[in-house]
Amino acid sequence: MELLLNLIFILAIFNFLLLAVGLYRPWIVLWWRRRQNRLQVIRLYGTLGAGLLLLAFFLSR
């Protein structure tokens, strides 16, 4: 279980790193989309990162 929590935590950190890069240059992290803007970066990577952290929190209890 600890390995799973560590993996989720590492994925969440990587996700927030992509969020920070995407806020600086959205086209780097949203290259597959036709339109890239900062709101889409926040929606995708912010929601995914928050979900991973919530999952890690509930699994650790």
mmCIF file of the N, C-alpha and C atoms, coordinates in Angstrom:
data_MODEL
# 
_entry.id   MODEL 
# 
loop_
_atom_site.group_PDB 
_atom_site.id 
_atom_site.type_symbol 
_atom_site.label_atom_id 
_atom_site.label_alt_id 
_atom_site.label_comp_id 
_atom_site.label_asym_id 
_atom_site.label_entity_id 
_atom_site.label_seq_id 
_atom_site.pdbx_PDB_ins_code 
_atom_site.Cartn_x 
_atom_site.Cartn_y 
_atom_site.Cartn_z 
_atom_site.occupancy 
_atom_site.B_iso_or_equiv 
_atom_site.pdbx_formal_charge 
_atom_site.auth_seq_id 
_atom_site.auth_comp_id 
_atom_site.auth_asym_id 
_atom_site.auth_atom_id 
_atom_site.pdbx_PDB_model_num 
ATOM 1   N N  . MET A 1 1  ? 0.821  -1.190 0.000   1.00 0.00 ? 1  MET A N  1 
ATOM 2   C CA . MET A 1 1  ? 0.000  0.000  0.000   1.00 0.00 ? 1  MET A CA 1 
ATOM 3   C C  . MET A 1 1  ? 0.873  1.265  0.000   1.00 0.00 ? 1  MET A C  1 
ATOM 4   N N  . GLU A 1 2  ? 2.000  1.178  0.698   1.00 0.00 ? 2  GLU A N  1 
ATOM 5   C CA . GLU A 1 2  ? 2.879  2.338  0.750   1.00 0.00 ? 2  GLU A CA 1 
ATOM 6   C C  . GLU A 1 2  ? 3.473  2.642  -0.631  1.00 0.00 ? 2  GLU A C  1 
ATOM 7   N N  . LEU A 1 3  ? 3.755  1.591  -1.384  1.00 0.00 ? 3  LEU A N  1 
ATOM 8   C CA . LEU A 1 3  ? 4.270  1.781  -2.742  1.00 0.00 ? 3  LEU A CA 1 
ATOM 9   C C  . LEU A 1 3  ? 3.240  2.490  -3.614  1.00 0.00 ? 3  LEU A C  1 
ATOM 10  N N  . LEU A 1 4  ? 1.988  2.106  -3.489  1.00 0.00 ? 4  LEU A N  1 
ATOM 11  C CA . LEU A 1 4  ? 0.913  2.740  -4.254  1.00 0.00 ? 4  LEU A CA 1 
ATOM 12  C C  . LEU A 1 4  ? 0.773  4.215  -3.878  1.00 0.00 ? 4  LEU A C  1 
ATOM 13  N N  . LEU A 1 5  ? 0.839  4.505  -2.592  1.00 0.00 ? 5  LEU A N  1 
ATOM 14  C CA . LEU A 1 5  ? 0.748  5.901  -2.145  1.00 0.00 ? 5  LEU A CA 1 
ATOM 15  C C  . LEU A 1 5  ? 1.924  6.724  -2.659  1.00 0.00 ? 5  LEU A C  1 
ATOM 16  N N  . ASN A 1 6  ? 3.110  6.148  -2.631  1.00 0.00 ? 6  ASN A N  1 
ATOM 17  C CA . ASN A 1 6  ? 4.284  6.863  -3.147  1.00 0.00 ? 6  ASN A CA 1 
ATOM 18  C C  . ASN A 1 6  ? 4.159  7.116  -4.646  1.00 0.00 ? 6  ASN A C  1 
ATOM 19  N N  . LEU A 1 7  ? 3.657  6.130  -5.376  1.00 0.00 ? 7  LEU A N  1 
ATOM 20  C CA . LEU A 1 7  ? 3.465  6.286  -6.813  1.00 0.00 ? 7  LEU A CA 1 
ATOM 21  C C  . LEU A 1 7  ? 2.441  7.379  -7.122  1.00 0.00 ? 7  LEU A C  1 
ATOM 22  N N  . ILE A 1 8  ? 1.329  7.390  -6.394  1.00 0.00 ? 8  ILE A N  1 
ATOM 23  C CA . ILE A 1 8  ? 0.310  8.418  -6.602  1.00 0.00 ? 8  ILE A CA 1 
ATOM 24  C C  . ILE A 1 8  ? 0.871  9.792  -6.260  1.00 0.00 ? 8  ILE A C  1 
ATOM 25  N N  . PHE A 1 9  ? 1.652  9.874  -5.181  1.00 0.00 ? 9  PHE A N  1 
ATOM 26  C CA . PHE A 1 9  ? 2.236  11.151 -4.782  1.00 0.00 ? 9  PHE A CA 1 
ATOM 27  C C  . PHE A 1 9  ? 3.224  11.655 -5.831  1.00 0.00 ? 9  PHE A C  1 
ATOM 28  N N  . ILE A 1 10 ? 4.042  10.766 -6.390  1.00 0.00 ? 10 ILE A N  1 
ATOM 29  C CA . ILE A 1 10 ? 4.995  11.153 -7.434  1.00 0.00 ? 10 ILE A CA 1 
ATOM 30  C C  . ILE A 1 10 ? 4.259  11.608 -8.691  1.00 0.00 ? 10 ILE A C  1 
ATOM 31  N N  . LEU A 1 11 ? 3.185  10.906 -9.057  1.00 0.00 ? 11 LEU A N  1 
ATOM 32  C CA . LEU A 1 11 ? 2.383  11.326 -10.208 1.00 0.00 ? 11 LEU A CA 1 
ATOM 33  C C  . LEU A 1 11 ? 1.747  12.694 -9.972  1.00 0.00 ? 11 LEU A C  1 
ATOM 34  N N  . ALA A 1 12 ? 1.296  12.951 -8.757  1.00 0.00 ? 12 ALA A N  1 
ATOM 35  C CA . ALA A 1 12 ? 0.705  14.248 -8.440  1.00 0.00 ? 12 ALA A CA 1 
ATOM 36  C C  . ALA A 1 12 ? 1.746  15.368 -8.541  1.00 0.00 ? 12 ALA A C  1 
ATOM 37  N N  . ILE A 1 13 ? 2.946  15.116 -8.058  1.00 0.00 ? 13 ILE A N  1 
ATOM 38  C CA . ILE A 1 13 ? 4.011  16.123 -8.159  1.00 0.00 ? 13 ILE A CA 1 
ATOM 39  C C  . ILE A 1 13 ? 4.361  16.395 -9.625  1.00 0.00 ? 13 ILE A C  1 
ATOM 40  N N  . PHE A 1 14 ? 4.474  15.326 -10.420 1.00 0.00 ? 14 PHE A N  1 
ATOM 41  C CA . PHE A 1 14 ? 4.751  15.486 -11.846 1.00 0.00 ? 14 PHE A CA 1 
ATOM 42  C C  . PHE A 1 14 ? 3.621  16.248 -12.537 1.00 0.00 ? 14 PHE A C  1 
ATOM 43  N N  . ASN A 1 15 ? 2.400  15.974 -12.114 1.00 0.00 ? 15 ASN A N  1 
ATOM 44  C CA . ASN A 1 15 ? 1.251  16.659 -12.688 1.00 0.00 ? 15 ASN A CA 1 
ATOM 45  C C  . ASN A 1 15 ? 1.279  18.156 -12.372 1.00 0.00 ? 15 ASN A C  1 
ATOM 46  N N  . PHE A 1 16 ? 1.613  18.514 -11.141 1.00 0.00 ? 16 PHE A N  1 
ATOM 47  C CA . PHE A 1 16 ? 1.693  19.926 -10.794 1.00 0.00 ? 16 PHE A CA 1 
ATOM 48  C C  . PHE A 1 16 ? 2.877  20.613 -11.481 1.00 0.00 ? 16 PHE A C  1 
ATOM 49  N N  . LEU A 1 17 ? 3.936  19.850 -11.757 1.00 0.00 ? 17 LEU A N  1 
ATOM 50  C CA . LEU A 1 17 ? 5.041  20.392 -12.543 1.00 0.00 ? 17 LEU A CA 1 
ATOM 51  C C  . LEU A 1 17 ? 4.576  20.714 -13.962 1.00 0.00 ? 17 LEU A C  1 
ATOM 52  N N  . LEU A 1 18 ? 3.811  19.786 -14.553 1.00 0.00 ? 18 LEU A N  1 
ATOM 53  C CA . LEU A 1 18 ? 3.247  20.055 -15.879 1.00 0.00 ? 18 LEU A CA 1 
ATOM 54  C C  . LEU A 1 18 ? 2.279  21.237 -15.844 1.00 0.00 ? 18 LEU A C  1 
ATOM 55  N N  . LEU A 1 19 ? 1.555  21.378 -14.752 1.00 0.00 ? 19 LEU A N  1 
ATOM 56  C CA . LEU A 1 19 ? 0.652  22.522 -14.597 1.00 0.00 ? 19 LEU A CA 1 
ATOM 57  C C  . LEU A 1 19 ? 1.444  23.831 -14.598 1.00 0.00 ? 19 LEU A C  1 
ATOM 58  N N  . ALA A 1 20 ? 2.545  23.862 -13.874 1.00 0.00 ? 20 ALA A N  1 
ATOM 59  C CA . ALA A 1 20 ? 3.363  25.080 -13.824 1.00 0.00 ? 20 ALA A CA 1 
ATOM 60  C C  . ALA A 1 20 ? 3.968  25.400 -15.189 1.00 0.00 ? 20 ALA A C  1 
ATOM 61  N N  . VAL A 1 21 ? 4.455  24.381 -15.885 1.00 0.00 ? 21 VAL A N  1 
ATOM 62  C CA . VAL A 1 21 ? 5.013  24.592 -17.227 1.00 0.00 ? 21 VAL A CA 1 
ATOM 63  C C  . VAL A 1 21 ? 3.913  25.043 -18.178 1.00 0.00 ? 21 VAL A C  1 
ATOM 64  N N  . GLY A 1 22 ? 2.735  24.443 -18.050 1.00 0.00 ? 22 GLY A N  1 
ATOM 65  C CA . GLY A 1 22 ? 1.615  24.788 -18.926 1.00 0.00 ? 22 GLY A CA 1 
ATOM 66  C C  . GLY A 1 22 ? 1.099  26.191 -18.705 1.00 0.00 ? 22 GLY A C  1 
ATOM 67  N N  . LEU A 1 23 ? 1.222  26.697 -17.493 1.00 0.00 ? 23 LEU A N  1 
ATOM 68  C CA . LEU A 1 23 ? 0.811  28.079 -17.265 1.00 0.00 ? 23 LEU A CA 1 
ATOM 69  C C  . LEU A 1 23 ? 1.784  29.059 -17.898 1.00 0.00 ? 23 LEU A C  1 
ATOM 70  N N  . TYR A 1 24 ? 3.030  28.641 -18.040 1.00 0.00 ? 24 TYR A N  1 
ATOM 71  C CA . TYR A 1 24 ? 4.018  29.487 -18.695 1.00 0.00 ? 24 TYR A CA 1 
ATOM 72  C C  . TYR A 1 24 ? 3.898  29.392 -20.215 1.00 0.00 ? 24 TYR A C  1 
ATOM 73  N N  . ARG A 1 25 ? 3.847  28.184 -20.741 1.00 0.00 ? 25 ARG A N  1 
ATOM 74  C CA . ARG A 1 25 ? 3.703  27.947 -22.184 1.00 0.00 ? 25 ARG A CA 1 
ATOM 75  C C  . ARG A 1 25 ? 2.704  26.811 -22.410 1.00 0.00 ? 25 ARG A C  1 
ATOM 76  N N  . PRO A 1 26 ? 1.443  27.137 -22.653 1.00 0.00 ? 26 PRO A N  1 
ATOM 77  C CA . PRO A 1 26 ? 0.404  26.097 -22.764 1.00 0.00 ? 26 PRO A CA 1 
ATOM 78  C C  . PRO A 1 26 ? 0.626  25.111 -23.904 1.00 0.00 ? 26 PRO A C  1 
ATOM 79  N N  . TRP A 1 27 ? 1.246  25.511 -24.981 1.00 0.00 ? 27 TRP A N  1 
ATOM 80  C CA . TRP A 1 27 ? 1.385  24.619 -26.128 1.00 0.00 ? 27 TRP A CA 1 
ATOM 81  C C  . TRP A 1 27 ? 2.347  23.468 -25.850 1.00 0.00 ? 27 TRP A C  1 
ATOM 82  N N  . ILE A 1 28 ? 3.205  23.590 -24.836 1.00 0.00 ? 28 ILE A N  1 
ATOM 83  C CA . ILE A 1 28 ? 4.138  22.511 -24.502 1.00 0.00 ? 28 ILE A CA 1 
ATOM 84  C C  . ILE A 1 28 ? 3.387  21.305 -23.938 1.00 0.00 ? 28 ILE A C  1 
ATOM 85  N N  . VAL A 1 29 ? 2.403  21.534 -23.077 1.00 0.00 ? 29 VAL A N  1 
ATOM 86  C CA . VAL A 1 29 ? 1.710  20.417 -22.427 1.00 0.00 ? 29 VAL A CA 1 
ATOM 87  C C  . VAL A 1 29 ? 0.379  20.069 -23.082 1.00 0.00 ? 29 VAL A C  1 
ATOM 88  N N  . LEU A 1 30 ? -0.113 20.903 -23.972 1.00 0.00 ? 30 LEU A N  1 
ATOM 89  C CA . LEU A 1 30 ? -1.367 20.614 -24.678 1.00 0.00 ? 30 LEU A CA 1 
ATOM 90  C C  . LEU A 1 30 ? -1.121 20.557 -26.180 1.00 0.00 ? 30 LEU A C  1 
ATOM 91  N N  . TRP A 1 31 ? -0.071 19.875 -26.588 1.00 0.00 ? 31 TRP A N  1 
ATOM 92  C CA . TRP A 1 31 ? 0.317  19.861 -27.998 1.00 0.00 ? 31 TRP A CA 1 
ATOM 93  C C  . TRP A 1 31 ? -0.675 19.108 -28.872 1.00 0.00 ? 31 TRP A C  1 
ATOM 94  N N  . TRP A 1 32 ? -1.489 18.223 -28.305 1.00 0.00 ? 32 TRP A N  1 
ATOM 95  C CA . TRP A 1 32 ? -2.403 17.418 -29.118 1.00 0.00 ? 32 TRP A CA 1 
ATOM 96  C C  . TRP A 1 32 ? -3.720 18.132 -29.401 1.00 0.00 ? 32 TRP A C  1 
ATOM 97  N N  . ARG A 1 33 ? -3.963 19.245 -28.756 1.00 0.00 ? 33 ARG A N  1 
ATOM 98  C CA . ARG A 1 33 ? -5.220 19.969 -28.944 1.00 0.00 ? 33 ARG A CA 1 
ATOM 99  C C  . ARG A 1 33 ? -5.087 21.017 -30.027 1.00 0.00 ? 33 ARG A C  1 
ATOM 100 N N  . ARG A 1 34 ? -6.215 21.344 -30.623 1.00 0.00 ? 34 ARG A N  1 
ATOM 101 C CA . ARG A 1 34 ? -6.216 22.367 -31.660 1.00 0.00 ? 34 ARG A CA 1 
ATOM 102 C C  . ARG A 1 34 ? -5.961 23.750 -31.054 1.00 0.00 ? 34 ARG A C  1 
ATOM 103 N N  . ARG A 1 35 ? -6.617 24.032 -29.936 1.00 0.00 ? 35 ARG A N  1 
ATOM 104 C CA . ARG A 1 35 ? -6.412 25.315 -29.258 1.00 0.00 ? 35 ARG A CA 1 
ATOM 105 C C  . ARG A 1 35 ? -5.803 25.052 -27.892 1.00 0.00 ? 35 ARG A C  1 
ATOM 106 N N  . GLN A 1 36 ? -4.810 25.831 -27.545 1.00 0.00 ? 36 GLN A N  1 
ATOM 107 C CA . GLN A 1 36 ? -4.172 25.691 -26.244 1.00 0.00 ? 36 GLN A CA 1 
ATOM 108 C C  . GLN A 1 36 ? -4.269 27.027 -25.516 1.00 0.00 ? 36 GLN A C  1 
ATOM 109 N N  . ASN A 1 37 ? -4.838 27.011 -24.336 1.00 0.00 ? 37 ASN A N  1 
ATOM 110 C CA . ASN A 1 37 ? -4.817 28.212 -23.507 1.00 0.00 ? 37 ASN A CA 1 
ATOM 111 C C  . ASN A 1 37 ? -4.653 27.804 -22.042 1.00 0.00 ? 37 ASN A C  1 
ATOM 112 N N  . ARG A 1 38 ? -4.425 28.774 -21.204 1.00 0.00 ? 38 ARG A N  1 
ATOM 113 C CA . ARG A 1 38 ? -4.113 28.495 -19.803 1.00 0.00 ? 38 ARG A CA 1 
ATOM 114 C C  . ARG A 1 38 ? -5.299 27.929 -19.043 1.00 0.00 ? 38 ARG A C  1 
ATOM 115 N N  . LEU A 1 39 ? -6.511 28.305 -19.421 1.00 0.00 ? 39 LEU A N  1 
ATOM 116 C CA . LEU A 1 39 ? -7.690 27.773 -18.751 1.00 0.00 ? 39 LEU A CA 1 
ATOM 117 C C  . LEU A 1 39 ? -7.813 26.270 -18.974 1.00 0.00 ? 39 LEU A C  1 
ATOM 118 N N  . GLN A 1 40 ? -7.507 25.801 -20.168 1.00 0.00 ? 40 GLN A N  1 
ATOM 119 C CA . GLN A 1 40 ? -7.537 24.362 -20.444 1.00 0.00 ? 40 GLN A CA 1 
ATOM 120 C C  . GLN A 1 40 ? -6.449 23.636 -19.657 1.00 0.00 ? 40 GLN A C  1 
ATOM 121 N N  . VAL A 1 41 ? -5.296 24.259 -19.476 1.00 0.00 ? 41 VAL A N  1 
ATOM 122 C CA . VAL A 1 41 ? -4.219 23.659 -18.682 1.00 0.00 ? 41 VAL A CA 1 
ATOM 123 C C  . VAL A 1 41 ? -4.672 23.501 -17.240 1.00 0.00 ? 41 VAL A C  1 
ATOM 124 N N  . ILE A 1 42 ? -5.298 24.542 -16.698 1.00 0.00 ? 42 ILE A N  1 
ATOM 125 C CA . ILE A 1 42 ? -5.773 24.474 -15.312 1.00 0.00 ? 42 ILE A CA 1 
ATOM 126 C C  . ILE A 1 42 ? -6.854 23.417 -15.178 1.00 0.00 ? 42 ILE A C  1 
ATOM 127 N N  . ARG A 1 43 ? -7.761 23.353 -16.117 1.00 0.00 ? 43 ARG A N  1 
ATOM 128 C CA . ARG A 1 43 ? -8.830 22.354 -16.046 1.00 0.00 ? 43 ARG A CA 1 
ATOM 129 C C  . ARG A 1 43 ? -8.282 20.936 -16.081 1.00 0.00 ? 43 ARG A C  1 
ATOM 130 N N  . LEU A 1 44 ? -7.384 20.670 -16.998 1.00 0.00 ? 44 LEU A N  1 
ATOM 131 C CA . LEU A 1 44 ? -6.881 19.308 -17.165 1.00 0.00 ? 44 LEU A CA 1 
ATOM 132 C C  . LEU A 1 44 ? -5.924 18.916 -16.047 1.00 0.00 ? 44 LEU A C  1 
ATOM 133 N N  . TYR A 1 45 ? -4.845 19.642 -15.891 1.00 0.00 ? 45 TYR A N  1 
ATOM 134 C CA . TYR A 1 45 ? -3.805 19.238 -14.958 1.00 0.00 ? 45 TYR A CA 1 
ATOM 135 C C  . TYR A 1 45 ? -4.140 19.602 -13.515 1.00 0.00 ? 45 TYR A C  1 
ATOM 136 N N  . GLY A 1 46 ? -4.874 20.672 -13.306 1.00 0.00 ? 46 GLY A N  1 
ATOM 137 C CA . GLY A 1 46 ? -5.289 21.018 -11.943 1.00 0.00 ? 46 GLY A CA 1 
ATOM 138 C C  . GLY A 1 46 ? -6.278 20.024 -11.385 1.00 0.00 ? 46 GLY A C  1 
ATOM 139 N N  . THR A 1 47 ? -7.256 19.639 -12.191 1.00 0.00 ? 47 THR A N  1 
ATOM 140 C CA . THR A 1 47 ? -8.242 18.659 -11.747 1.00 0.00 ? 47 THR A CA 1 
ATOM 141 C C  . THR A 1 47 ? -7.600 17.298 -11.529 1.00 0.00 ? 47 THR A C  1 
ATOM 142 N N  . LEU A 1 48 ? -6.739 16.891 -12.435 1.00 0.00 ? 48 LEU A N  1 
ATOM 143 C CA . LEU A 1 48 ? -6.071 15.598 -12.306 1.00 0.00 ? 48 LEU A CA 1 
ATOM 144 C C  . LEU A 1 48 ? -5.166 15.570 -11.075 1.00 0.00 ? 48 LEU A C  1 
ATOM 145 N N  . GLY A 1 49 ? -4.428 16.633 -10.838 1.00 0.00 ? 49 GLY A N  1 
ATOM 146 C CA . GLY A 1 49 ? -3.545 16.692 -9.671  1.00 0.00 ? 49 GLY A CA 1 
ATOM 147 C C  . GLY A 1 49 ? -4.307 16.705 -8.364  1.00 0.00 ? 49 GLY A C  1 
ATOM 148 N N  . ALA A 1 50 ? -5.387 17.466 -8.313  1.00 0.00 ? 50 ALA A N  1 
ATOM 149 C CA . ALA A 1 50 ? -6.202 17.498 -7.098  1.00 0.00 ? 50 ALA A CA 1 
ATOM 150 C C  . ALA A 1 50 ? -6.851 16.136 -6.855  1.00 0.00 ? 50 ALA A C  1 
ATOM 151 N N  . GLY A 1 51 ? -7.289 15.490 -7.914  1.00 0.00 ? 51 GLY A N  1 
ATOM 152 C CA . GLY A 1 51 ? -7.885 14.160 -7.772  1.00 0.00 ? 51 GLY A CA 1 
ATOM 153 C C  . GLY A 1 51 ? -6.880 13.132 -7.268  1.00 0.00 ? 51 GLY A C  1 
ATOM 154 N N  . LEU A 1 52 ? -5.654 13.199 -7.771  1.00 0.00 ? 52 LEU A N  1 
ATOM 155 C CA . LEU A 1 52 ? -4.616 12.270 -7.302  1.00 0.00 ? 52 LEU A CA 1 
ATOM 156 C C  . LEU A 1 52 ? -4.287 12.504 -5.834  1.00 0.00 ? 52 LEU A C  1 
ATOM 157 N N  . LEU A 1 53 ? -4.213 13.754 -5.425  1.00 0.00 ? 53 LEU A N  1 
ATOM 158 C CA . LEU A 1 53 ? -3.925 14.036 -4.021  1.00 0.00 ? 53 LEU A CA 1 
ATOM 159 C C  . LEU A 1 53 ? -5.076 13.600 -3.117  1.00 0.00 ? 53 LEU A C  1 
ATOM 160 N N  . LEU A 1 54 ? -6.308 13.797 -3.555  1.00 0.00 ? 54 LEU A N  1 
ATOM 161 C CA . LEU A 1 54 ? -7.448 13.323 -2.768  1.00 0.00 ? 54 LEU A CA 1 
ATOM 162 C C  . LEU A 1 54 ? -7.455 11.799 -2.677  1.00 0.00 ? 54 LEU A C  1 
ATOM 163 N N  . LEU A 1 55 ? -7.125 11.124 -3.769  1.00 0.00 ? 55 LEU A N  1 
ATOM 164 C CA . LEU A 1 55 ? -7.055 9.667  -3.759  1.00 0.00 ? 55 LEU A CA 1 
ATOM 165 C C  . LEU A 1 55 ? -5.982 9.199  -2.783  1.00 0.00 ? 55 LEU A C  1 
ATOM 166 N N  . ALA A 1 56 ? -4.839 9.841  -2.795  1.00 0.00 ? 56 ALA A N  1 
ATOM 167 C CA . ALA A 1 56 ? -3.769 9.476  -1.867  1.00 0.00 ? 56 ALA A CA 1 
ATOM 168 C C  . ALA A 1 56 ? -4.194 9.727  -0.422  1.00 0.00 ? 56 ALA A C  1 
ATOM 169 N N  . PHE A 1 57 ? -4.916 10.806 -0.201  1.00 0.00 ? 57 PHE A N  1 
ATOM 170 C CA . PHE A 1 57 ? -5.376 11.127 1.156   1.00 0.00 ? 57 PHE A CA 1 
ATOM 171 C C  . PHE A 1 57 ? -6.346 10.068 1.662   1.00 0.00 ? 57 PHE A C  1 
ATOM 172 N N  . PHE A 1 58 ? -7.301 9.680  0.826   1.00 0.00 ? 58 PHE A N  1 
ATOM 173 C CA . PHE A 1 58 ? -8.294 8.693  1.261   1.00 0.00 ? 58 PHE A CA 1 
ATOM 174 C C  . PHE A 1 58 ? -7.711 7.293  1.363   1.00 0.00 ? 58 PHE A C  1 
ATOM 175 N N  . LEU A 1 59 ? -6.715 6.959  0.573   1.00 0.00 ? 59 LEU A N  1 
ATOM 176 C CA . LEU A 1 59 ? -6.073 5.659  0.688   1.00 0.00 ? 59 LEU A CA 1 
ATOM 177 C C  . LEU A 1 59 ? -5.172 5.557  1.905   1.00 0.00 ? 59 LEU A C  1 
ATOM 178 N N  . SER A 1 60 ? -4.659 6.690  2.367   1.00 0.00 ? 60 SER A N  1 
ATOM 179 C CA . SER A 1 60 ? -3.753 6.661  3.518   1.00 0.00 ? 60 SER A CA 1 
ATOM 180 C C  . SER A 1 60 ? -4.495 6.530  4.837   1.00 0.00 ? 60 SER A C  1 
ATOM 181 N N  . ARG A 1 61 ? -5.792 6.722  4.849   1.00 0.00 ? 61 ARG A N  1 
ATOM 182 C CA . ARG A 1 61 ? -6.559 6.621  6.099   1.00 0.00 ? 61 ARG A CA 1 
ATOM 183 C C  . ARG A 1 61 ? -6.819 5.227  6.471   1.00 0.00 ? 61 ARG A C  1 
# 
